[in-house]
Amino acid sequence: MGSLSIWHWIIVIGVVLLLFGRGKISELMGDVAQGIKAFKKGMSEDEKTAEAKPAEPVKTIEPAATTKTESRPESVRS
């Protein structure tokens, strides 16, 4: 009872064909194919814009230069 036999699948496919008809199923598969093509086209356009976009330079903040008096402790200063 766990799996369906070949006769069960034939009956299910027959009922689906009767409900939707051959034309509806082929239209549905065509729509799915167009959706996949549109998705792939959109993904390739995103990659092209990412490659064309120049990378922003990385900005670093360097510490201010210290003088000798600043680096010595208070007790050593005269």
PyMOL Python script that loads the backbone (N, CA, C, O; Angstrom):
from pymol import cmd

cmd.read_pdbstr("""\
ATOM      1  N   MET A   1       0.824  -1.192   0.000  1.00  0.00           N
ATOM      2  CA  MET A   1       0.000   0.000   0.000  1.00  0.00           C
ATOM      3  C   MET A   1       0.870   1.258   0.000  1.00  0.00           C
ATOM      4  O   MET A   1       0.367   2.355  -0.245  1.00  0.00           O
ATOM      5  N   GLY A   2       2.176   1.112   0.273  1.00  0.00           N
ATOM      6  CA  GLY A   2       3.047   2.276   0.378  1.00  0.00           C
ATOM      7  C   GLY A   2       3.314   2.966  -0.944  1.00  0.00           C
ATOM      8  O   GLY A   2       3.388   4.194  -0.983  1.00  0.00           O
ATOM      9  N   SER A   3       3.463   2.208  -2.046  1.00  0.00           N
ATOM     10  CA  SER A   3       3.743   2.836  -3.335  1.00  0.00           C
ATOM     11  C   SER A   3       2.606   2.548  -4.307  1.00  0.00           C
ATOM     12  O   SER A   3       1.842   1.598  -4.139  1.00  0.00           O
ATOM     13  N   LEU A   4       2.520   3.386  -5.317  1.00  0.00           N
ATOM     14  CA  LEU A   4       1.461   3.225  -6.301  1.00  0.00           C
ATOM     15  C   LEU A   4       1.974   2.387  -7.464  1.00  0.00           C
ATOM     16  O   LEU A   4       3.132   2.517  -7.861  1.00  0.00           O
ATOM     17  N   SER A   5       1.131   1.538  -8.005  1.00  0.00           N
ATOM     18  CA  SER A   5       1.520   0.706  -9.138  1.00  0.00           C
ATOM     19  C   SER A   5       1.410   1.508 -10.429  1.00  0.00           C
ATOM     20  O   SER A   5       0.951   2.650 -10.420  1.00  0.00           O
ATOM     21  N   ILE A   6       1.828   0.913 -11.523  1.00  0.00           N
ATOM     22  CA  ILE A   6       1.775   1.575 -12.820  1.00  0.00           C
ATOM     23  C   ILE A   6       0.337   1.906 -13.209  1.00  0.00           C
ATOM     24  O   ILE A   6       0.093   2.918 -13.866  1.00  0.00           O
ATOM     25  N   TRP A   7      -0.621   1.062 -12.810  1.00  0.00           N
ATOM     26  CA  TRP A   7      -2.022   1.313 -13.155  1.00  0.00           C
ATOM     27  C   TRP A   7      -2.556   2.544 -12.432  1.00  0.00           C
ATOM     28  O   TRP A   7      -3.367   3.290 -12.981  1.00  0.00           O
ATOM     29  N   HIS A   8      -2.107   2.750 -11.219  1.00  0.00           N
ATOM     30  CA  HIS A   8      -2.522   3.966 -10.497  1.00  0.00           C
ATOM     31  C   HIS A   8      -2.024   5.210 -11.226  1.00  0.00           C
ATOM     32  O   HIS A   8      -2.766   6.178 -11.391  1.00  0.00           O
ATOM     33  N   TRP A   9      -0.761   5.181 -11.661  1.00  0.00           N
ATOM     34  CA  TRP A   9      -0.191   6.336 -12.362  1.00  0.00           C
ATOM     35  C   TRP A   9      -0.905   6.582 -13.692  1.00  0.00           C
ATOM     36  O   TRP A   9      -1.140   7.734 -14.057  1.00  0.00           O
ATOM     37  N   ILE A  10      -1.251   5.527 -14.418  1.00  0.00           N
ATOM     38  CA  ILE A  10      -1.961   5.680 -15.687  1.00  0.00           C
ATOM     39  C   ILE A  10      -3.324   6.331 -15.465  1.00  0.00           C
ATOM     40  O   ILE A  10      -3.732   7.200 -16.236  1.00  0.00           O
ATOM     41  N   ILE A  11      -4.017   5.918 -14.429  1.00  0.00           N
ATOM     42  CA  ILE A  11      -5.322   6.504 -14.117  1.00  0.00           C
ATOM     43  C   ILE A  11      -5.176   7.972 -13.719  1.00  0.00           C
ATOM     44  O   ILE A  11      -5.969   8.809 -14.149  1.00  0.00           O
ATOM     45  N   VAL A  12      -4.178   8.291 -12.909  1.00  0.00           N
ATOM     46  CA  VAL A  12      -3.962   9.684 -12.484  1.00  0.00           C
ATOM     47  C   VAL A  12      -3.638  10.555 -13.691  1.00  0.00           C
ATOM     48  O   VAL A  12      -4.173  11.657 -13.816  1.00  0.00           O
ATOM     49  N   ILE A  13      -2.768  10.079 -14.583  1.00  0.00           N
ATOM     50  CA  ILE A  13      -2.416  10.847 -15.782  1.00  0.00           C
ATOM     51  C   ILE A  13      -3.644  11.025 -16.670  1.00  0.00           C
ATOM     52  O   ILE A  13      -3.847  12.102 -17.232  1.00  0.00           O
ATOM     53  N   GLY A  14      -4.464   9.986 -16.803  1.00  0.00           N
ATOM     54  CA  GLY A  14      -5.694  10.088 -17.595  1.00  0.00           C
ATOM     55  C   GLY A  14      -6.648  11.124 -17.042  1.00  0.00           C
ATOM     56  O   GLY A  14      -7.224  11.902 -17.803  1.00  0.00           O
ATOM     57  N   VAL A  15      -6.827  11.151 -15.740  1.00  0.00           N
ATOM     58  CA  VAL A  15      -7.717  12.127 -15.116  1.00  0.00           C
ATOM     59  C   VAL A  15      -7.176  13.548 -15.313  1.00  0.00           C
ATOM     60  O   VAL A  15      -7.938  14.470 -15.603  1.00  0.00           O
ATOM     61  N   VAL A  16      -5.877  13.717 -15.158  1.00  0.00           N
ATOM     62  CA  VAL A  16      -5.274  15.043 -15.351  1.00  0.00           C
ATOM     63  C   VAL A  16      -5.479  15.503 -16.790  1.00  0.00           C
ATOM     64  O   VAL A  16      -5.833  16.659 -17.025  1.00  0.00           O
ATOM     65  N   LEU A  17      -5.262  14.609 -17.756  1.00  0.00           N
ATOM     66  CA  LEU A  17      -5.482  14.975 -19.159  1.00  0.00           C
ATOM     67  C   LEU A  17      -6.942  15.318 -19.429  1.00  0.00           C
ATOM     68  O   LEU A  17      -7.227  16.240 -20.194  1.00  0.00           O
ATOM     69  N   LEU A  18      -7.863  14.596 -18.818  1.00  0.00           N
ATOM     70  CA  LEU A  18      -9.280  14.906 -19.002  1.00  0.00           C
ATOM     71  C   LEU A  18      -9.644  16.266 -18.400  1.00  0.00           C
ATOM     72  O   LEU A  18     -10.411  17.023 -18.995  1.00  0.00           O
ATOM     73  N   LEU A  19      -9.102  16.574 -17.236  1.00  0.00           N
ATOM     74  CA  LEU A  19      -9.430  17.838 -16.574  1.00  0.00           C
ATOM     75  C   LEU A  19      -8.827  19.035 -17.303  1.00  0.00           C
ATOM     76  O   LEU A  19      -9.513  20.025 -17.554  1.00  0.00           O
ATOM     77  N   PHE A  20      -7.568  18.942 -17.633  1.00  0.00           N
ATOM     78  CA  PHE A  20      -6.867  20.096 -18.188  1.00  0.00           C
ATOM     79  C   PHE A  20      -6.788  20.070 -19.708  1.00  0.00           C
ATOM     80  O   PHE A  20      -6.690  21.127 -20.332  1.00  0.00           O
ATOM     81  N   GLY A  21      -6.828  18.918 -20.305  1.00  0.00           N
ATOM     82  CA  GLY A  21      -6.696  18.823 -21.755  1.00  0.00           C
ATOM     83  C   GLY A  21      -5.240  18.953 -22.173  1.00  0.00           C
ATOM     84  O   GLY A  21      -4.399  19.455 -21.427  1.00  0.00           O
ATOM     85  N   ARG A  22      -4.963  18.483 -23.399  1.00  0.00           N
ATOM     86  CA  ARG A  22      -3.580  18.513 -23.870  1.00  0.00           C
ATOM     87  C   ARG A  22      -3.092  19.934 -24.094  1.00  0.00           C
ATOM     88  O   ARG A  22      -1.932  20.240 -23.819  1.00  0.00           O
ATOM     89  N   GLY A  23      -3.953  20.797 -24.584  1.00  0.00           N
ATOM     90  CA  GLY A  23      -3.566  22.174 -24.895  1.00  0.00           C
ATOM     91  C   GLY A  23      -3.166  22.956 -23.651  1.00  0.00           C
ATOM     92  O   GLY A  23      -2.189  23.705 -23.664  1.00  0.00           O
ATOM     93  N   LYS A  24      -3.919  22.779 -22.592  1.00  0.00           N
ATOM     94  CA  LYS A  24      -3.621  23.514 -21.354  1.00  0.00           C
ATOM     95  C   LYS A  24      -2.285  23.101 -20.769  1.00  0.00           C
ATOM     96  O   LYS A  24      -1.530  23.944 -20.285  1.00  0.00           O
ATOM     97  N   ILE A  25      -1.986  21.808 -20.809  1.00  0.00           N
ATOM     98  CA  ILE A  25      -0.721  21.333 -20.243  1.00  0.00           C
ATOM     99  C   ILE A  25       0.451  21.844 -21.058  1.00  0.00           C
ATOM    100  O   ILE A  25       1.467  22.239 -20.486  1.00  0.00           O
ATOM    101  N   SER A  26       0.338  21.847 -22.405  1.00  0.00           N
ATOM    102  CA  SER A  26       1.436  22.354 -23.223  1.00  0.00           C
ATOM    103  C   SER A  26       1.609  23.858 -23.031  1.00  0.00           C
ATOM    104  O   SER A  26       2.736  24.354 -23.029  1.00  0.00           O
ATOM    105  N   GLU A  27       0.507  24.589 -22.870  1.00  0.00           N
ATOM    106  CA  GLU A  27       0.599  26.025 -22.580  1.00  0.00           C
ATOM    107  C   GLU A  27       1.287  26.269 -21.246  1.00  0.00           C
ATOM    108  O   GLU A  27       2.121  27.165 -21.114  1.00  0.00           O
ATOM    109  N   LEU A  28       0.926  25.467 -20.270  1.00  0.00           N
ATOM    110  CA  LEU A  28       1.528  25.603 -18.947  1.00  0.00           C
ATOM    111  C   LEU A  28       3.029  25.343 -19.000  1.00  0.00           C
ATOM    112  O   LEU A  28       3.809  26.074 -18.390  1.00  0.00           O
ATOM    113  N   MET A  29       3.437  24.303 -19.729  1.00  0.00           N
ATOM    114  CA  MET A  29       4.863  24.000 -19.837  1.00  0.00           C
ATOM    115  C   MET A  29       5.593  25.097 -20.608  1.00  0.00           C
ATOM    116  O   MET A  29       6.742  25.408 -20.297  1.00  0.00           O
ATOM    117  N   GLY A  30       4.939  25.686 -21.611  1.00  0.00           N
ATOM    118  CA  GLY A  30       5.533  26.807 -22.353  1.00  0.00           C
ATOM    119  C   GLY A  30       5.727  28.014 -21.451  1.00  0.00           C
ATOM    120  O   GLY A  30       6.749  28.696 -21.526  1.00  0.00           O
ATOM    121  N   ASP A  31       4.740  28.279 -20.595  1.00  0.00           N
ATOM    122  CA  ASP A  31       4.858  29.390 -19.651  1.00  0.00           C
ATOM    123  C   ASP A  31       5.998  29.156 -18.661  1.00  0.00           C
ATOM    124  O   ASP A  31       6.732  30.082 -18.317  1.00  0.00           O
ATOM    125  N   VAL A  32       6.135  27.922 -18.213  1.00  0.00           N
ATOM    126  CA  VAL A  32       7.229  27.592 -17.291  1.00  0.00           C
ATOM    127  C   VAL A  32       8.574  27.817 -17.980  1.00  0.00           C
ATOM    128  O   VAL A  32       9.497  28.365 -17.377  1.00  0.00           O
ATOM    129  N   ALA A  33       8.687  27.393 -19.246  1.00  0.00           N
ATOM    130  CA  ALA A  33       9.936  27.570 -19.999  1.00  0.00           C
ATOM    131  C   ALA A  33      10.246  29.054 -20.181  1.00  0.00           C
ATOM    132  O   ALA A  33      11.402  29.456 -20.052  1.00  0.00           O
ATOM    133  N   GLN A  34       9.244  29.872 -20.478  1.00  0.00           N
ATOM    134  CA  GLN A  34       9.461  31.308 -20.625  1.00  0.00           C
ATOM    135  C   GLN A  34       9.891  31.935 -19.307  1.00  0.00           C
ATOM    136  O   GLN A  34      10.728  32.837 -19.291  1.00  0.00           O
ATOM    137  N   GLY A  35       9.332  31.468 -18.218  1.00  0.00           N
ATOM    138  CA  GLY A  35       9.734  31.972 -16.904  1.00  0.00           C
ATOM    139  C   GLY A  35      11.181  31.643 -16.592  1.00  0.00           C
ATOM    140  O   GLY A  35      11.905  32.474 -16.046  1.00  0.00           O
ATOM    141  N   ILE A  36      11.606  30.437 -16.935  1.00  0.00           N
ATOM    142  CA  ILE A  36      12.996  30.042 -16.693  1.00  0.00           C
ATOM    143  C   ILE A  36      13.938  30.885 -17.543  1.00  0.00           C
ATOM    144  O   ILE A  36      14.981  31.325 -17.060  1.00  0.00           O
ATOM    145  N   LYS A  37      13.577  31.117 -18.814  1.00  0.00           N
ATOM    146  CA  LYS A  37      14.408  31.944 -19.696  1.00  0.00           C
ATOM    147  C   LYS A  37      14.511  33.366 -19.164  1.00  0.00           C
ATOM    148  O   LYS A  37      15.593  33.953 -19.169  1.00  0.00           O
ATOM    149  N   ALA A  38      13.399  33.924 -18.706  1.00  0.00           N
ATOM    150  CA  ALA A  38      13.410  35.281 -18.166  1.00  0.00           C
ATOM    151  C   ALA A  38      14.265  35.356 -16.905  1.00  0.00           C
ATOM    152  O   ALA A  38      14.969  36.342 -16.686  1.00  0.00           O
ATOM    153  N   PHE A  39      14.205  34.331 -16.089  1.00  0.00           N
ATOM    154  CA  PHE A  39      15.010  34.305 -14.872  1.00  0.00           C
ATOM    155  C   PHE A  39      16.495  34.272 -15.213  1.00  0.00           C
ATOM    156  O   PHE A  39      17.286  35.007 -14.621  1.00  0.00           O
ATOM    157  N   LYS A  40      16.882  33.409 -16.179  1.00  0.00           N
ATOM    158  CA  LYS A  40      18.291  33.326 -16.583  1.00  0.00           C
ATOM    159  C   LYS A  40      18.762  34.645 -17.183  1.00  0.00           C
ATOM    160  O   LYS A  40      19.883  35.079 -16.918  1.00  0.00           O
ATOM    161  N   LYS A  41      17.918  35.285 -17.987  1.00  0.00           N
ATOM    162  CA  LYS A  41      18.278  36.566 -18.583  1.00  0.00           C
ATOM    163  C   LYS A  41      18.482  37.626 -17.498  1.00  0.00           C
ATOM    164  O   LYS A  41      19.428  38.412 -17.564  1.00  0.00           O
ATOM    165  N   GLY A  42      17.610  37.646 -16.519  1.00  0.00           N
ATOM    166  CA  GLY A  42      17.750  38.595 -15.426  1.00  0.00           C
ATOM    167  C   GLY A  42      19.008  38.366 -14.609  1.00  0.00           C
ATOM    168  O   GLY A  42      19.663  39.316 -14.181  1.00  0.00           O
ATOM    169  N   MET A  43      19.343  37.095 -14.396  1.00  0.00           N
ATOM    170  CA  MET A  43      20.567  36.788 -13.645  1.00  0.00           C
ATOM    171  C   MET A  43      21.804  37.222 -14.419  1.00  0.00           C
ATOM    172  O   MET A  43      22.750  37.736 -13.822  1.00  0.00           O
ATOM    173  N   SER A  44      21.814  37.026 -15.743  1.00  0.00           N
ATOM    174  CA  SER A  44      22.981  37.422 -16.538  1.00  0.00           C
ATOM    175  C   SER A  44      23.097  38.947 -16.593  1.00  0.00           C
ATOM    176  O   SER A  44      24.209  39.475 -16.616  1.00  0.00           O
ATOM    177  N   GLU A  45      21.969  39.661 -16.614  1.00  0.00           N
ATOM    178  CA  GLU A  45      22.016  41.123 -16.598  1.00  0.00           C
ATOM    179  C   GLU A  45      22.570  41.634 -15.276  1.00  0.00           C
ATOM    180  O   GLU A  45      23.309  42.619 -15.254  1.00  0.00           O
ATOM    181  N   ASP A  46      22.224  40.979 -14.180  1.00  0.00           N
ATOM    182  CA  ASP A  46      22.754  41.380 -12.879  1.00  0.00           C
ATOM    183  C   ASP A  46      24.264  41.189 -12.830  1.00  0.00           C
ATOM    184  O   ASP A  46      24.976  42.026 -12.276  1.00  0.00           O
ATOM    185  N   GLU A  47      24.756  40.099 -13.400  1.00  0.00           N
ATOM    186  CA  GLU A  47      26.196  39.848 -13.411  1.00  0.00           C
ATOM    187  C   GLU A  47      26.912  40.876 -14.268  1.00  0.00           C
ATOM    188  O   GLU A  47      28.004  41.318 -13.912  1.00  0.00           O
ATOM    189  N   LYS A  48      26.315  41.268 -15.398  1.00  0.00           N
ATOM    190  CA  LYS A  48      26.939  42.261 -16.275  1.00  0.00           C
ATOM    191  C   LYS A  48      27.030  43.618 -15.591  1.00  0.00           C
ATOM    192  O   LYS A  48      28.048  44.300 -15.711  1.00  0.00           O
ATOM    193  N   THR A  49      25.983  44.022 -14.876  1.00  0.00           N
ATOM    194  CA  THR A  49      26.019  45.315 -14.192  1.00  0.00           C
ATOM    195  C   THR A  49      27.001  45.280 -13.031  1.00  0.00           C
ATOM    196  O   THR A  49      27.620  46.296 -12.718  1.00  0.00           O
ATOM    197  N   ALA A  50      27.150  44.140 -12.396  1.00  0.00           N
ATOM    198  CA  ALA A  50      28.113  44.040 -11.296  1.00  0.00           C
ATOM    199  C   ALA A  50      29.532  44.121 -11.828  1.00  0.00           C
ATOM    200  O   ALA A  50      30.399  44.715 -11.186  1.00  0.00           O
ATOM    201  N   GLU A  51      29.786  43.530 -12.997  1.00  0.00           N
ATOM    202  CA  GLU A  51      31.121  43.591 -13.585  1.00  0.00           C
ATOM    203  C   GLU A  51      31.414  44.990 -14.116  1.00  0.00           C
ATOM    204  O   GLU A  51      32.551  45.452 -14.019  1.00  0.00           O
ATOM    205  N   ALA A  52      30.423  45.674 -14.672  1.00  0.00           N
ATOM    206  CA  ALA A  52      30.631  46.996 -15.246  1.00  0.00           C
ATOM    207  C   ALA A  52      30.795  48.068 -14.171  1.00  0.00           C
ATOM    208  O   ALA A  52      31.419  49.099 -14.420  1.00  0.00           O
ATOM    209  N   LYS A  53      30.262  47.846 -13.019  1.00  0.00           N
ATOM    210  CA  LYS A  53      30.340  48.816 -11.933  1.00  0.00           C
ATOM    211  C   LYS A  53      31.749  48.818 -11.357  1.00  0.00           C
ATOM    212  O   LYS A  53      32.226  47.778 -10.902  1.00  0.00           O
ATOM    213  N   PRO A  54      32.436  49.984 -11.366  1.00  0.00           N
ATOM    214  CA  PRO A  54      33.792  50.004 -10.821  1.00  0.00           C
ATOM    215  C   PRO A  54      33.772  49.816  -9.308  1.00  0.00           C
ATOM    216  O   PRO A  54      32.855  50.261  -8.618  1.00  0.00           O
ATOM    217  N   ALA A  55      34.781  49.161  -8.827  1.00  0.00           N
ATOM    218  CA  ALA A  55      34.874  48.923  -7.386  1.00  0.00           C
ATOM    219  C   ALA A  55      35.241  50.224  -6.685  1.00  0.00           C
ATOM    220  O   ALA A  55      36.102  50.971  -7.150  1.00  0.00           O
ATOM    221  N   GLU A  56      34.593  50.480  -5.587  1.00  0.00           N
ATOM    222  CA  GLU A  56      34.888  51.687  -4.829  1.00  0.00           C
ATOM    223  C   GLU A  56      36.212  51.515  -4.107  1.00  0.00           C
ATOM    224  O   GLU A  56      36.485  50.446  -3.561  1.00  0.00           O
ATOM    225  N   PRO A  57      37.042  52.560  -4.096  1.00  0.00           N
ATOM    226  CA  PRO A  57      38.319  52.434  -3.395  1.00  0.00           C
ATOM    227  C   PRO A  57      38.094  52.308  -1.888  1.00  0.00           C
ATOM    228  O   PRO A  57      37.174  52.899  -1.323  1.00  0.00           O
ATOM    229  N   VAL A  58      38.931  51.548  -1.282  1.00  0.00           N
ATOM    230  CA  VAL A  58      38.826  51.334   0.154  1.00  0.00           C
ATOM    231  C   VAL A  58      39.502  52.502   0.852  1.00  0.00           C
ATOM    232  O   VAL A  58      40.666  52.810   0.597  1.00  0.00           O
ATOM    233  N   LYS A  59      38.765  53.137   1.722  1.00  0.00           N
ATOM    234  CA  LYS A  59      39.315  54.284   2.446  1.00  0.00           C
ATOM    235  C   LYS A  59      39.815  53.813   3.797  1.00  0.00           C
ATOM    236  O   LYS A  59      39.100  53.146   4.545  1.00  0.00           O
ATOM    237  N   THR A  60      41.050  54.169   4.096  1.00  0.00           N
ATOM    238  CA  THR A  60      41.615  53.813   5.394  1.00  0.00           C
ATOM    239  C   THR A  60      41.905  55.083   6.170  1.00  0.00           C
ATOM    240  O   THR A  60      42.226  56.122   5.593  1.00  0.00           O
ATOM    241  N   ILE A  61      41.792  54.990   7.439  1.00  0.00           N
ATOM    242  CA  ILE A  61      42.095  56.117   8.320  1.00  0.00           C
ATOM    243  C   ILE A  61      43.408  55.811   9.010  1.00  0.00           C
ATOM    244  O   ILE A  61      43.535  54.840   9.756  1.00  0.00           O
ATOM    245  N   GLU A  62      44.374  56.661   8.742  1.00  0.00           N
ATOM    246  CA  GLU A  62      45.684  56.463   9.361  1.00  0.00           C
ATOM    247  C   GLU A  62      45.751  57.293  10.640  1.00  0.00           C
ATOM    248  O   GLU A  62      45.201  58.394  10.693  1.00  0.00           O
ATOM    249  N   PRO A  63      46.420  56.775  11.669  1.00  0.00           N
ATOM    250  CA  PRO A  63      46.524  57.539  12.912  1.00  0.00           C
ATOM    251  C   PRO A  63      47.387  58.777  12.697  1.00  0.00           C
ATOM    252  O   PRO A  63      48.283  58.796  11.853  1.00  0.00           O
ATOM    253  N   ALA A  64      47.095  59.802  13.477  1.00  0.00           N
ATOM    254  CA  ALA A  64      47.858  61.048  13.384  1.00  0.00           C
ATOM    255  C   ALA A  64      49.284  60.802  13.855  1.00  0.00           C
ATOM    256  O   ALA A  64      49.533  59.975  14.732  1.00  0.00           O
ATOM    257  N   ALA A  65      50.215  61.539  13.253  1.00  0.00           N
ATOM    258  CA  ALA A  65      51.624  61.391  13.631  1.00  0.00           C
ATOM    259  C   ALA A  65      51.816  61.931  15.044  1.00  0.00           C
ATOM    260  O   ALA A  65      51.281  62.984  15.391  1.00  0.00           O
ATOM    261  N   THR A  66      52.562  61.224  15.834  1.00  0.00           N
ATOM    262  CA  THR A  66      52.815  61.658  17.213  1.00  0.00           C
ATOM    263  C   THR A  66      54.200  62.273  17.298  1.00  0.00           C
ATOM    264  O   THR A  66      55.120  61.892  16.575  1.00  0.00           O
ATOM    265  N   THR A  67      54.321  63.225  18.192  1.00  0.00           N
ATOM    266  CA  THR A  67      55.632  63.847  18.406  1.00  0.00           C
ATOM    267  C   THR A  67      56.327  63.139  19.551  1.00  0.00           C
ATOM    268  O   THR A  67      55.727  62.335  20.265  1.00  0.00           O
ATOM    269  N   LYS A  68      57.580  63.445  19.712  1.00  0.00           N
ATOM    270  CA  LYS A  68      58.346  62.770  20.754  1.00  0.00           C
ATOM    271  C   LYS A  68      57.810  63.107  22.144  1.00  0.00           C
ATOM    272  O   LYS A  68      57.825  62.243  23.021  1.00  0.00           O
ATOM    273  N   THR A  69      57.346  64.310  22.372  1.00  0.00           N
ATOM    274  CA  THR A  69      56.857  64.678  23.697  1.00  0.00           C
ATOM    275  C   THR A  69      55.562  63.951  24.025  1.00  0.00           C
ATOM    276  O   THR A  69      55.291  63.659  25.190  1.00  0.00           O
ATOM    277  N   GLU A  70      54.776  63.662  23.028  1.00  0.00           N
ATOM    278  CA  GLU A  70      53.518  62.972  23.282  1.00  0.00           C
ATOM    279  C   GLU A  70      53.757  61.508  23.639  1.00  0.00           C
ATOM    280  O   GLU A  70      52.973  60.917  24.382  1.00  0.00           O
ATOM    281  N   SER A  71      54.820  60.922  23.121  1.00  0.00           N
ATOM    282  CA  SER A  71      55.035  59.514  23.357  1.00  0.00           C
ATOM    283  C   SER A  71      55.733  59.236  24.689  1.00  0.00           C
ATOM    284  O   SER A  71      55.737  58.100  25.163  1.00  0.00           O
ATOM    285  N   ARG A  72      56.335  60.293  25.304  1.00  0.00           N
ATOM    286  CA  ARG A  72      57.003  60.076  26.581  1.00  0.00           C
ATOM    287  C   ARG A  72      56.006  60.177  27.719  1.00  0.00           C
ATOM    288  O   ARG A  72      55.043  60.939  27.628  1.00  0.00           O
ATOM    289  N   PRO A  73      56.213  59.436  28.774  1.00  0.00           N
ATOM    290  CA  PRO A  73      55.322  59.538  29.939  1.00  0.00           C
ATOM    291  C   PRO A  73      55.483  60.886  30.639  1.00  0.00           C
ATOM    292  O   PRO A  73      56.477  61.579  30.425  1.00  0.00           O
ATOM    293  N   GLU A  74      54.520  61.257  31.466  1.00  0.00           N
ATOM    294  CA  GLU A  74      54.489  62.549  32.184  1.00  0.00           C
ATOM    295  C   GLU A  74      55.703  62.717  33.089  1.00  0.00           C
ATOM    296  O   GLU A  74      56.228  63.824  33.196  1.00  0.00           O
ATOM    297  N   SER A  75      56.156  61.672  33.732  1.00  0.00           N
ATOM    298  CA  SER A  75      57.257  61.796  34.706  1.00  0.00           C
ATOM    299  C   SER A  75      58.586  62.092  34.017  1.00  0.00           C
ATOM    300  O   SER A  75      59.496  62.614  34.662  1.00  0.00           O
ATOM    301  N   VAL A  76      58.727  61.784  32.757  1.00  0.00           N
ATOM    302  CA  VAL A  76      60.002  62.003  32.052  1.00  0.00           C
ATOM    303  C   VAL A  76      60.033  63.385  31.454  1.00  0.00           C
ATOM    304  O   VAL A  76      61.124  63.910  31.232  1.00  0.00           O
ATOM    305  N   ARG A  77      58.907  64.008  31.179  1.00  0.00           N
ATOM    306  CA  ARG A  77      58.877  65.345  30.572  1.00  0.00           C
ATOM    307  C   ARG A  77      59.467  66.377  31.530  1.00  0.00           C
ATOM    308  O   ARG A  77      59.297  66.289  32.746  1.00  0.00           O
ATOM    309  N   SER A  78      60.172  67.368  30.946  1.00  0.00           N
ATOM    310  CA  SER A  78      60.735  68.419  31.800  1.00  0.00           C
ATOM    311  C   SER A  78      60.120  69.752  31.565  1.00  0.00           C
ATOM    312  O   SER A  78      60.496  70.728  32.214  1.00  0.00           O
TER     313      SER A  78
END
""", "prot")
cmd.dss("prot")
cmd.show_as("cartoon", "prot")
cmd.util.cbc("prot")
cmd.orient("prot")
